[in-house]
Amino acid sequence: MELIKCSNGLKKVKYIKMSNLNLTIIIPCLNESDNLRKLIPEIKTLIGKKLSFEIFIIDGIKTDIKTLKIAKNHKIKYLNRKISNNYGNAVKLGIKKSSGLHTLFMDGDFSHEPKFILKLYNKRINDVVIASRYTTGGKTDNLFVSEFLSKILNIFYNFVLNLNLKDVSNSFRLYNTKKLKKLNLKSNHFDIIVEIIFKLKLANYKIKIKEIPYHFRQRKFGKTKRNFFIVIAYLFSILKIRLLK
């Protein structure tokens, strides 16, 4: 067992044993076979000879046969979410299964480009590396309304949670896996992205977070899973995250 410091004292957790893999790539997705068919081989081609890695596709609670076939063809790991199709459940399952020294989360729709993975990994001296749309040099292809709502969310989160980051809500990130696994995460939706940062900073005020400029792209195939109601849920989750510390 290992003792870790949390907001209400020390907490016992199982000793975290890491493998020698450089990187675990987690791709939460729902019905993204059209994108994954091209995304997975591109990832493997770009980093295959540079890093030791594993890839997890975290699908919904119901198996998508097309996605499962892609995973089998490329010899990568396929898992189904438990309880519900919520994004937070996929993230928590991915963290639990990750065995790389670093863990990277990315979307499966090409809005997060494979060629940027190595740029994130090369900054791994930091505990968290964020592909940032809103830091100097970053940009987004989202429509004006989507970008406006996203920036409002970031302002609220930074103000209420004192995060001091340009892009709080983009999920394209690299983490120190050992520190990530120590977190007791409660969020079940996209707000888990913010909860991770908030709790890492609570656990260690010296945590190193690096934002590097990223050009966020539109998805290639299919429809986005994010909508206006998710934005509203994000806003209401601010208080919840603060109370869950």
C-alpha positions, 0 to 999 in steps of 0.5 A, a space after each residue: 500500500 502507499 499513502 498519498 496526501 489529499 485534501 482531508 488527510 492521507 489516503 491508502 491506495 494500492 502501490 502503482 506499478 508501472 511498465 516500461 512502455 513510454 506511452 499509453 494512448 486512450 481514445 474514447 469514442 462512440 461510432 467513430 469507425 469511419 475515422 478510426 479506420 484511418 486514424 489508427 494506422 496513421 498513429 502507428 506509422 508516426 510513432 511506431 519506431 520512436 516510442 514503445 506504446 499501447 493504444 486503447 479504444 474505449 467504446 460505448 457499453 454496446 460493442 460496435 462491430 466495425 470498431 472492434 474489427 479495426 482494433 483486431 486488425 491493428 492489434 490494439 486494445 478494445 474495451 467497453 465502458 461500464 454503466 453508461 456511455 458517458 465520456 467520464 466513464 471512458 476516461 476513468 476506465 482508460 486511466 485504470 488500464 493505462 500502463 505506460 509511463 505517460 498517458 495521452 488522451 485524444 479524440 477519435 475524429 481527427 480533431 486531434 491530429 496524430 502528428 501532434 502526439 510527439 510534440 506533446 510527448 517531447 514536453 513530458 518533463 511536465 506533469 501535464 502537457 495541454 494542446 492549447 487552442 487559446 495560448 499564443 499561436 493556437 487556433 480552432 476551426 470551430 464555428 464562432 458560436 462554439 468558440 465563444 461558448 468554449 472561451 466563456 467556459 474557460 473564463 468561468 473555470 479559471 476564475 472559480 477554480 483558480 487554474 490560471 490556464 488558457 485552455 482548460 477544456 481541450 481533452 488532447 493532453 499528455 499526463 504523468 500516469 503515476 500521478 494520474 492514477 492517484 486521483 479519485 475522480 467523480 465526474 461522469 461527463 466532459 467536465 472530468 477534463 477539468 476535474 483532473 487538472 483541479 485535483 492534480 493542483 490540489 494534490 501538489 501545488 508544484 505540479 508542472 503544467 505546460 500549454 503548447 499551441 495547437 490548431 484544433 480541426 473539425 472532425 472528418 466524418 460523423 457528427 459531434 457528440 458535444 452540444 449546447 446542453 453539454 456546455 450548460 452541464 459544464 457550467 453547473 459542474 463548476 461548483 460540483 468539482 469544487 465540492 468534490 475536492 
